[in-house]
Amino acid sequence: MDLRTVNKRVVESLIKAGAFDSVYTDRALLYTNIDRAMDWGQRKQREREVGQGGLFGMIAGGDEDTT
């Protein structure tokens, strides 16, 4: 996802609305981990923009993150 379009406030609202219940039902835990998830997303987005991939991504042969 493009983090320029989706910010922390949007993710908070989606969690409160139950949009991530199919991923994990504990909304409080999702809510407390927003910062970590956003940081991870930003890091992955920067890696894609630079063209840098991880070792396991190169072995798998795709852009998908295997961690």
Helices and strands as residue ranges (DSSP letters): H 8-17, H 27-32, H 34-50, H 55-60
